[in-house]
Amino acid sequence: MSERSSEPPALERFLRSLAARDASSHTIRAYRTAVGAYLDWLVEHDVEWTRPARHQLRGYLAHLGSDASRSTVAQRLAAIRSFHRWAARDGLTAGDPWGAIATPRLPRRLPRVLEIDEVGRLLAVVERELDAADAARPEATALATALALRDRALVEVAYAAGLRISELAAGDLGSVDLRRGEIRVIGKGRKERIGLLGRPAISALEAYLEHGRPLLVERSAGTAPAPTAIFLNHTGGPLGVRGLRYRLDRLCRAAGLPEGVSPHTLRHSFATHLLDGGADLRVVQELLGHENLATTQVYTHVSPGRLAAAYRDAHPRARRTGSA
């Protein structure tokens, strides 16, 4: 992690503590920006950051809200609160001055979810691409087939294991155990978990690894070392987050899925369909890699049909009797 010499010592120490906890470079960069701007504002207003008054914090809150969206304000306040909590734990301050300040909260949005038949439509698009590859010019057939096999494996694995797009991009050959139907991923906070693969995902991944990926590897000839990423692009290099997003977005459009569907929608759909099928909430929490159960509980609101069914099955007065 690079540091700017002009940063206040407390901010430098805070950022080092984030790096020590394996925070991502994106998180460190965002926290540097948010906390740095906050400390600069306090200096400009001749306020000591270790003991700002309540009216001064409200002044900064008004300053933030004047030129930033509610989501941006919420993100920056989260970084600032984290900084103050760290400072209190390290004995630099007596406590968190923001603890007594009421801050705006974002309304909790329900995640967009695909219906099961919409996931089927997405997979049908890939199957059509495989059929089209077989009918293509002989010199183009091999590459087109390899890419279609990759795309089918990509969608199947993403939906079967509920992976984030960053986890798909980071997956390598050593993380997959097809015999056990497992894929090992490193999620947020560098936490490792096991994603499970059903038969369709295993079959799609086997076909890609046997008949698609070797051809893509050949196209990276001369590159050393040989790529170990599971999913490769048309030149044989690792298919990064941007490339994965482009491919999944393209497939979603080709399937005629609603506007706003994103690669993360497959992860939301994975969780919701598991709950619809009767999976325990804590099992879904473990499979998603959520640290807090509250994060997973949002999916219970997506599925009112499941809640109603559970109520009817469990509550002694939920079913109507023959008498009025």
C-alpha positions in Angstrom: 0.0 0.0 0.0 1.4 3.3 -1.1 1.1 6.3 1.3 1.1 10.0 0.7 3.6 11.9 2.8 1.1 14.7 3.2 -1.4 12.5 5.0 -2.0 13.1 8.7 -0.2 10.4 10.9 -3.5 9.2 12.3 -4.8 8.5 8.8 -1.6 6.7 7.8 -1.9 4.5 10.8 -5.6 3.8 10.1 -4.9 2.8 6.5 -2.1 0.5 7.7 -4.5 -1.1 10.1 -6.9 -1.8 7.2 -4.1 -3.3 5.2 -3.2 -5.5 8.1 -6.8 -6.8 8.2 -6.5 -7.7 4.5 -8.9 -5.0 3.3 -9.0 -4.8 -0.4 -7.1 -2.1 -2.3 -10.5 -0.6 -3.4 -11.6 -0.3 0.3 -8.3 1.3 1.3 -8.5 3.8 -1.6 -12.1 4.7 -0.8 -11.4 5.1 2.9 -8.3 7.3 2.2 -10.5 9.6 0.1 -13.4 9.8 2.5 -11.4 10.2 5.7 -8.8 12.4 4.1 -11.5 14.9 2.8 -13.1 14.8 6.3 -9.8 15.7 8.1 -9.1 18.4 5.5 -12.5 20.0 6.2 -11.8 19.9 10.0 -8.4 21.6 9.5 -10.0 24.3 7.3 -12.5 25.0 10.0 -9.9 25.0 12.8 -11.4 21.9 14.4 -9.3 19.3 16.3 -10.3 16.0 14.8 -10.0 14.2 18.2 -12.8 16.2 19.8 -15.1 17.9 17.3 -18.3 19.4 18.7 -21.7 18.1 17.7 -22.6 21.2 15.8 -19.3 20.9 13.8 -20.1 17.4 12.8 -23.6 18.4 11.8 -21.9 21.2 9.7 -19.8 18.5 7.9 -22.8 16.4 7.4 -24.6 19.3 5.7 -21.4 19.9 3.6 -21.4 16.3 2.5 -25.1 16.4 1.5 -24.8 19.5 -0.5 -22.9 17.9 -3.4 -23.2 14.1 -3.0 -25.9 11.5 -3.4 -27.4 9.8 -0.4 -25.5 6.6 -1.2 -22.2 8.5 -1.5 -22.9 10.3 1.8 -23.6 6.9 3.5 -20.4 5.3 2.2 -18.2 8.2 3.3 -19.8 8.3 6.7 -19.2 4.6 7.1 -15.5 5.2 6.5 -15.4 8.1 8.9 -17.1 6.2 11.6 -14.7 3.3 11.1 -11.8 5.7 11.4 -13.1 7.1 14.7 -13.8 3.6 16.1 -10.3 2.7 15.3 -9.0 5.8 17.0 -10.9 5.1 20.1 -9.7 1.5 20.2 -6.1 2.7 19.9 -6.6 5.2 22.7 -6.2 8.3 20.5 -9.7 9.6 21.4 -12.1 9.0 24.3 -14.8 7.7 22.0 -16.6 8.0 18.7 -18.0 11.6 18.4 -20.3 10.5 15.6 -22.1 8.1 18.0 -24.5 10.7 19.1 -25.2 12.2 15.6 -28.3 11.0 13.8 -27.2 10.4 10.2 -29.4 9.6 7.2 -29.9 6.0 6.3 -30.5 4.6 2.9 -33.8 2.8 2.3 -33.1 -0.9 2.1 -33.6 -2.0 -1.5 -34.7 -5.5 -2.2 -32.3 -7.2 -4.6 -33.5 -8.0 -8.2 -34.0 -11.7 -8.7 -34.5 -13.8 -11.7 -37.3 -16.3 -12.0 -36.1 -19.9 -12.5 -37.4 -19.9 -16.1 -35.4 -16.7 -16.7 -32.2 -18.5 -15.6 -33.3 -21.2 -18.1 -33.6 -18.6 -20.9 -30.1 -17.3 -20.0 -28.7 -20.8 -20.4 -30.6 -21.4 -23.6 -28.8 -18.5 -25.2 -25.5 -20.3 -24.5 -26.8 -23.5 -26.0 -27.8 -21.6 -29.1 -24.3 -20.2 -29.3 -22.9 -23.8 -29.1 -25.2 -24.8 -32.0 -24.2 -21.8 -34.0 -20.5 -22.6 -33.4 -21.0 -26.1 -34.9 -22.5 -24.5 -38.0 -19.9 -21.9 -38.4 -17.0 -21.9 -40.9 -14.5 -24.7 -40.1 -11.7 -22.3 -39.2 -13.9 -20.4 -36.8 -15.7 -23.4 -35.3 -13.1 -24.4 -32.7 -12.7 -21.0 -31.1 -16.4 -20.3 -31.2 -17.1 -23.6 -29.5 -14.4 -23.0 -26.9 -15.9 -19.6 -26.0 -19.5 -21.0 -25.9 -18.3 -23.9 -23.6 -16.7 -21.3 -21.4 -19.8 -19.1 -21.3 -22.0 -22.0 -20.4 -19.6 -23.1 -17.6 -19.4 -19.5 -16.4 -23.2 -19.1 -16.0 -23.7 -22.5 -14.5 -20.9 -22.0 -11.9 -22.0 -18.5 -11.0 -25.6 -19.6 -10.4 -24.8 -22.9 -8.8 -22.4 -21.5 -6.2 -23.7 -18.0 -5.9 -20.3 -16.4 -6.5 -19.5 -12.8 -6.8 -18.0 -11.7 -10.1 -14.7 -11.0 -8.4 -14.6 -14.5 -7.1 -15.3 -16.0 -10.5 -12.4 -13.9 -12.0 -10.0 -15.0 -9.2 -10.9 -18.8 -9.5 -8.0 -20.9 -10.6 -7.6 -24.6 -11.5 -6.4 -25.6 -8.1 -9.6 -24.3 -6.5 -11.9 -26.8 -8.3 -12.7 -30.3 -7.1 -15.1 -31.8 -9.7 -15.2 -35.1 -8.0 -16.6 -33.5 -4.8 -18.5 -30.8 -6.7 -16.7 -28.0 -4.9 -15.0 -24.7 -5.8 -12.9 -22.9 -3.2 -13.1 -19.1 -3.3 -11.6 -16.2 -1.4 -14.4 -13.7 -0.6 -14.6 -10.4 1.1 -12.1 -9.9 3.9 -9.9 -12.6 2.5 -12.3 -15.2 4.0 -12.2 -18.6 2.3 -15.3 -20.6 1.7 -16.5 -23.6 -0.3 -19.0 -23.1 -3.1 -21.0 -26.2 -4.1 -21.6 -27.3 -7.7 -24.6 -29.3 -8.9 -24.5 -31.8 -11.7 -25.2 -29.3 -14.5 -22.4 -27.0 -13.3 -20.0 -30.0 -13.0 -20.9 -31.2 -16.4 -20.5 -27.8 -18.0 -17.2 -27.2 -16.2 -15.9 -30.6 -17.3 -16.8 -30.0 -20.9 -15.1 -26.6 -20.9 -11.9 -27.8 -19.1 -11.6 -30.7 -21.4 -12.6 -29.3 -24.8 -12.6 -25.5 -24.5 -9.9 -24.2 -22.2 -7.0 -26.2 -23.8 -7.7 -24.4 -27.1 -7.7 -21.1 -25.4 -4.4 -21.9 -23.6 -2.9 -22.7 -27.0 -3.7 -19.1 -28.1 -1.5 -17.8 -25.2 1.5 -19.6 -26.6 4.7 -17.8 -25.6 3.2 -16.5 -22.4 5.0 -17.6 -19.2 3.9 -18.9 -16.9 0.9 -20.7 -18.3 -2.4 -19.2 -17.1 -4.0 -20.9 -14.1 -7.2 -19.0 -14.1 -10.3 -21.1 -14.8 -11.9 -18.7 -17.2 -9.8 -17.4 -20.1 -10.4 -14.9 -22.8 -10.1 -15.4 -26.6 -6.3 -14.7 -26.4 -5.7 -17.2 -23.7 -5.3 -14.7 -20.9 -7.3 -14.6 -17.6 -10.8 -13.3 -18.1 -10.9 -10.4 -15.6 -13.9 -8.8 -13.9 -14.5 -6.4 -16.7 -14.5 -9.2 -19.3 -16.7 -11.4 -17.2 -19.2 -8.5 -16.7 -19.2 -7.8 -20.5 -19.9 -11.5 -21.3 -22.7 -11.9 -18.8 -24.3 -8.6 -19.7 -24.2 -9.6 -23.3 -25.9 -13.0 -22.6 -28.5 -11.3 -20.4 -29.5 -8.9 -23.2 -29.6 -11.8 -25.7 -31.9 -13.7 -23.4 -34.2 -10.7 -23.3 -33.9 -10.4 -19.5 -35.3 -7.2 -17.8 -33.3 -4.0 -17.9 -31.1 -3.7 -14.9 -30.2 -7.3 -14.5 -26.5 -7.6 -13.7 -24.0 -10.4 -13.0 -24.7 -10.0 -9.3 -28.4 -10.8 -10.0 -27.3 -14.5 -10.4 -26.0 -14.4 -6.8 -29.3 -12.9 -5.6 -31.2 -15.5 -7.5 -29.1 -18.3 -6.1 -29.9 -17.2 -2.5 -33.6 -16.7 -3.2 -34.1 -19.9 -5.0 -32.4 -21.8 -2.2 -34.8 -20.3 0.3 -37.8 -21.0 -2.0 -36.7 -24.6 -2.0 -36.7 -24.8 1.8 -33.0 -24.2 2.6 -32.3 -22.9 6.1 -31.3 -19.3 6.3 -28.0 -20.1 8.1 -27.1 -22.5 5.4 -27.6 -19.8 2.8 -25.6 -17.4 4.9 -22.7 -19.9 4.9 -22.9 -20.5 1.2 -22.9 -16.8 0.4 -20.1 -16.1 2.8 -22.0 -13.4 4.8 -20.5 -12.5 8.1 -23.8 -11.4 9.6 -27.1 -13.2 9.3 -28.9 -9.8 9.0 -27.2 -9.4 5.6 -28.7 -12.7 4.4 -32.2 -11.9 5.8 -32.9 -9.5 3.0 -33.7 -12.5 0.8 -36.5 -13.6 3.1 -38.3 -10.4 2.0 -37.8 -11.2 -1.6 -39.8 -14.4 -1.2 -43.2 -13.7 0.4 -44.6 -16.9 -1.1 -42.1 -19.0 0.9 -42.9 -17.1 4.1 -46.7 -17.6 3.6 -46.2 -21.3 3.0 -44.0 -21.6 6.2 -46.7 -19.8 8.2 -49.5 -22.0 6.9 -47.5 -25.1 7.7 -46.3 -24.0 11.1 -49.0 -22.0 12.8 -51.9 -23.9 14.4 -54.5 -21.3 13.4 -53.2 -20.6 9.9 -55.5 -23.0 8.1 -59.1 -22.4 7.6 -61.5 -24.9 9.1 -64.8 -26.0 7.7 -66.7 -23.9 10.3 -67.2 -20.2 10.0 
